[in-house]
Amino acid sequence: MKFMLIILITMGSPVIGEEQKTFELRIPQESKEMCLKSARVFKFSLPVISMQTRCVRSKTNEEPKLEQT
């Protein structure tokens, strides 16, 4: 995989008394074009959930993962 789609998902809102939690997803993509196309799928926002996406070059032997940040 040459590119990694990074998705940051933030849930919760201080407005409703919830602590914000952010998760990071890393999904391998074959090309920058495919990565950018996939990133558009995740662009939406709700009152208590927001998402940010970006495409970066993969590091050698980088594996897909999900982690709380």
N, CA, C and O of each residue as an XYZ file, in Angstrom:
276
protein
N       0.830     -1.167      0.000
C       0.000      0.000      0.000
C       0.885      1.245      0.000
O       1.858      1.328      0.750
N       0.540      2.196     -0.838
C       1.376      3.380     -0.958
C       0.872      4.558     -0.143
O       1.653      5.440      0.216
N      -0.424      4.586      0.155
C      -0.987      5.691      0.929
C      -1.834      5.155      2.069
O      -2.330      4.029      2.027
N      -1.986      5.985      3.085
C      -2.791      5.626      4.247
C      -3.851      6.709      4.425
O      -3.531      7.892      4.534
N      -5.115      6.290      4.454
C      -6.214      7.204      4.746
C      -6.334      7.284      6.259
O      -6.560      6.270      6.920
N      -6.183      8.482      6.812
C      -6.288      8.685      8.254
C      -7.608      9.383      8.529
O      -7.894     10.443      7.972
N      -8.407      8.777      9.392
C      -9.712      9.324      9.753
C      -9.711      9.596     11.248
O      -9.490      8.687     12.048
N      -9.955     10.841     11.626
C     -10.078     11.216     13.035
C     -11.557     11.384     13.346
O     -12.232     12.221     12.748
N     -12.060     10.584     14.285
C     -13.463     10.633     14.687
C     -13.516     11.169     16.110
O     -12.940     10.579     17.024
N     -14.206     12.286     16.294
C     -14.357     12.877     17.622
C     -15.818     12.758     18.029
O     -16.714     13.214     17.318
N     -16.046     12.136     19.188
C     -17.409     11.936     19.692
C     -17.561     12.636     21.031
O     -16.604     12.752     21.797
N     -18.773     13.101     21.305
C     -19.054     13.786     22.561
C     -19.009     15.288     22.371
O     -18.483     15.789     21.377
N     -19.561     15.993     23.328
C     -19.589     17.447     23.249
C     -19.724     18.039     24.635
O     -20.561     17.595     25.421
N     -18.910     19.036     24.945
C     -19.043     19.695     26.245
C     -20.406     20.376     26.395
O     -20.872     20.586     27.515
N     -21.042     20.718     25.284
C     -22.350     21.376     25.310
C     -23.395     20.485     25.975
O     -24.275     20.978     26.681
N     -23.301     19.173     25.750
C     -24.271     18.250     26.358
C     -23.678     17.534     27.573
O     -24.256     16.572     28.080
N     -22.539     18.006     28.027
C     -21.935     17.459     29.240
C     -21.137     16.187     29.050
O     -20.881     15.475     30.021
N     -20.738     15.880     27.828
C     -19.939     14.680     27.569
C     -18.492     15.055     27.263
O     -18.215     16.034     26.570
N     -17.590     14.257     27.791
C     -16.171     14.437     27.487
C     -15.925     14.003     26.043
O     -16.463     12.990     25.596
N     -15.122     14.759     25.326
C     -14.815     14.400     23.950
C     -13.798     13.266     23.908
O     -12.828     13.253     24.666
N     -14.038     12.319     23.012
C     -13.101     11.216     22.777
C     -12.780     11.208     21.294
O     -13.668     11.351     20.453
N     -11.501     11.039     20.980
C     -11.073     11.021     19.588
C     -10.424      9.677     19.275
O      -9.600      9.172     20.037
N     -10.817      9.112     18.135
C     -10.266      7.856     17.652
C      -9.618      8.109     16.302
O     -10.088      8.937     15.521
N      -8.538      7.392     16.035
C      -7.846      7.507     14.756
C      -7.886      6.159     14.051
O      -7.482      5.141     14.611
N      -8.379      6.165     12.815
C      -8.384      4.970     11.967
C      -7.350      5.170     10.869
O      -7.239      6.261     10.311
N      -6.597      4.128     10.558
C      -5.641      4.170      9.451
C      -5.997      3.038      8.494
O      -5.932      1.861      8.850
N      -6.377      3.418      7.266
C      -6.827      2.445      6.276
C      -5.916      2.529      5.053
O      -5.793      3.597      4.453
N      -5.273      1.416      4.671
C      -4.369      1.441      3.514
C      -5.125      1.675      2.203
O      -6.248      1.203      2.023
N      -4.486      2.408      1.301
C      -5.042      2.705     -0.017
C      -3.961      2.464     -1.063
O      -2.775      2.652     -0.795
N      -4.378      2.046     -2.255
C      -3.425      1.726     -3.324
C      -2.766      2.960     -3.935
O      -1.599      2.913     -4.326
N      -3.510      4.062     -4.019
C      -2.972      5.258     -4.669
C      -3.518      6.513     -3.995
O      -4.463      6.454     -3.209
N      -2.905      7.646     -4.318
C      -3.378      8.910     -3.747
C      -4.788      9.216     -4.251
O      -5.629      9.705     -3.497
N      -5.039      8.930     -5.516
C      -6.365      9.162     -6.099
C      -7.435      8.360     -5.360
O      -8.490      8.895     -5.020
N      -7.165      7.083     -5.111
C      -8.122      6.237     -4.380
C      -8.294      6.730     -2.946
O      -9.397      6.693     -2.402
N      -7.218      7.185     -2.344
C      -7.256      7.682     -0.976
C      -8.153      8.920     -0.886
O      -9.002      9.015      0.001
N      -7.961      9.861     -1.804
C      -8.768     11.079     -1.802
C     -10.240     10.772     -2.065
O     -11.124     11.396     -1.478
N     -10.499      9.813     -2.946
C     -11.879      9.404     -3.232
C     -12.512      8.792     -1.981
O     -13.657      9.103     -1.653
N     -11.787      7.940     -1.295
C     -12.287      7.318     -0.063
C     -12.501      8.363      1.030
O     -13.454      8.265      1.804
N     -11.628      9.355      1.096
C     -11.724     10.395      2.128
C     -13.028     11.173      2.009
O     -13.603     11.580      3.019
N     -13.496     11.383      0.783
C     -14.745     12.129      0.586
C     -15.943     11.415      1.204
O     -16.902     12.065      1.620
N     -15.899     10.103      1.267
C     -16.998      9.317      1.840
C     -17.193      9.642      3.320
O     -18.315      9.586      3.824
N     -16.119      9.977      4.011
C     -16.170     10.192      5.456
C     -16.367     11.657      5.853
O     -16.292     11.980      7.038
N     -16.613     12.536      4.906
C     -16.771     13.959      5.239
C     -18.219     14.261      5.598
O     -19.055     14.490      4.724
N     -18.500     14.257      6.886
C     -19.801     14.692      7.383
C     -19.652     15.089      8.840
O     -18.661     14.751      9.487
N     -20.635     15.802      9.350
C     -20.577     16.258     10.731
C     -21.972     16.198     11.340
O     -22.959     16.566     10.703
N     -22.035     15.739     12.557
C     -23.275     15.696     13.330
C     -23.033     16.479     14.612
O     -21.884     16.788     14.929
N     -24.085     16.809     15.358
C     -23.879     17.598     16.574
C     -22.879     16.999     17.570
O     -22.150     17.751     18.216
N     -22.825     15.685     17.710
C     -21.921     15.083     18.698
C     -20.826     14.215     18.076
O     -20.049     13.593     18.799
N     -20.756     14.167     16.742
C     -19.711     13.392     16.057
C     -19.139     14.246     14.930
O     -19.884     14.789     14.115
N     -17.825     14.359     14.889
C     -17.195     15.038     13.757
C     -16.085     14.143     13.209
O     -15.492     13.349     13.940
N     -15.817     14.284     11.916
C     -14.778     13.490     11.263
C     -13.878     14.398     10.454
O     -14.333     15.347      9.816
N     -12.598     14.093     10.491
C     -11.605     14.765      9.663
C     -10.809     13.676      8.964
O     -10.519     12.636      9.556
N     -10.458     13.912      7.711
C      -9.689     12.920      6.960
C      -8.472     13.575      6.320
O      -8.445     14.779      6.067
N      -7.465     12.739      6.066
C      -6.301     13.176      5.303
C      -5.607     11.937      4.729
O      -5.759     10.826      5.237
N      -4.855     12.156      3.673
C      -4.096     11.079      3.043
C      -2.606     11.349      3.229
O      -2.133     12.464      3.011
N      -1.883     10.323      3.631
C      -0.438     10.444      3.811
C       0.245      9.233      3.180
O      -0.351      8.166      3.033
N       1.493      9.423      2.815
C       2.271      8.284      2.300
C       2.461      7.264      3.410
O       2.703      7.625      4.561
N       2.353      6.000      3.064
C       2.554      4.934      4.046
C       4.021      4.813      4.400
O       4.903      5.007      3.564
N       4.258      4.491      5.653
C       5.612      4.176      6.093
C       5.850      2.703      5.790
O       4.892      1.947      5.629
N       7.086      2.292      5.711
C       7.413      0.899      5.447
C       6.802      0.007      6.517
O       6.953      0.269      7.710
N       6.121     -1.035      6.097
C       5.502     -2.030      6.982
C       4.446     -1.446      7.926
O       4.199     -2.022      8.986
N       3.824     -0.328      7.574
C       2.780      0.257      8.418
C       1.504     -0.563      8.269
O       1.073     -0.862      7.155
N       0.913     -0.919      9.386
C      -0.291     -1.741      9.405
C      -1.525     -0.880      9.664
O      -1.426      0.161     10.314
N      -2.699     -1.308      9.157
C      -3.937     -0.609      9.498
C      -4.158     -0.697     11.000
O      -3.791     -1.693     11.623
N      -4.759      0.342     11.593
C      -4.995      0.281     13.032
C      -6.084      1.254     13.448
O      -6.464      2.160     12.707
N      -6.568      1.031     14.657
C      -7.536      1.906     15.305
C      -6.988      2.199     16.686
O      -6.653      1.278     17.430
N      -6.892      3.477     17.036
C      -6.399      3.808     18.371
C      -7.120      5.031     18.900
O      -7.543      5.902     18.140
N      -7.250      5.080     20.210
C      -7.842      6.247     20.853
C      -6.731      7.251     21.103
O      -5.672      6.895     21.620
N      -6.971      8.519     20.734
C      -5.936      9.539     20.910
C      -6.295     10.489     22.023
O      -5.537     11.415     22.313
